[in-house]
Amino acid sequence: EKMDTDDPTHIQWLYDVALKRAMEFNITGVTYSLTQGVVKNIIPAIASTNAIISVCGNQSAFLEVDKDITVEDFIEFLKEKPN
């Protein structure tokens, strides 16, 4: 039977096999979530990507308001802005 990455029973089987092998070789950190992420090529960088897109959008809006501002000025503004 072919591996179906959308079938939880297939992922569970793969996780069980991976966990058994990890224990055999003293490898830590094997989780169901990690197994699923590897199998489905899930990249955990979505939050970072969203943050970058947000900054770019804010920068564009800021530059539209004041056309005389440079990117360097904007970066300085961000550094000075309190969190």
N, C-alpha and C positions, 0 to 999 in steps of 0.2 A: 504494500500500500504506500502511495506517495505521501510525503509529509505535507500536511495542510496547515500553513502558519496561522490560519484563522480558526482552527479547531482547538479549543482549550484542552481536549484530551490528548491531542498530539503534542502540544506544548508541555503539558504535564509529564508525558512520557519522556520527552527530551530532557526536561528539567531533572527528573528522577535519575536518568542515566548520567547526566552531567554532574549531579550532586554526588552520586556514588563514585564516579571517577575522581572528583575533586577530593573527596574524603580519602580515597586510596593514595593520593599523592600530596596530601596535606595542603590543599589549595583552599583558601578561604574566600568568601565574598560571592559565592554562587547563590543567586536567588532566582525565584520564579520570574520576577520582573526583569532582571538582567538577562535571563535566558530568552524571554520573550522579546526584549529589545534587540538582542543580537540576531535572533531569527528573523525578525520583521524589519531589521535595519532602522530601528528607531533611534534618532539622534537627539540626545538630551540637551541640545543647545537652543531649543525654541525660545526660552526666556531671554537668552542673550540676543538672539536675532530680533525679537520684539523690541528689546531695549534700544538696539542700534537703529532700527527703523523709526522708533519714536523720536530719538535724538535728531535724526535726519529731518523728520517732519517738522520738529520744533525749530531746527536751524533754518529751514526754508521759510517758515512763517516769520521768524525773527528778521531774516534778511529782507523779506518783502516789506516789512514795516519801516525799516531804516536801510535804504539802499546804499548809504555811504559806509556802512559798517563792513569791516573785513572779517574773514574767517578767523584771523588771529585775535581780533577784538572779541569775537564771539567766544572763542576758547577762553580768553581771559575772564570774560563775563561769567562763564560756567564755573571757572575755578574760584571766583570770588563769591558766588552765590552760596548761601548757607544751605545745608541739607535739610 
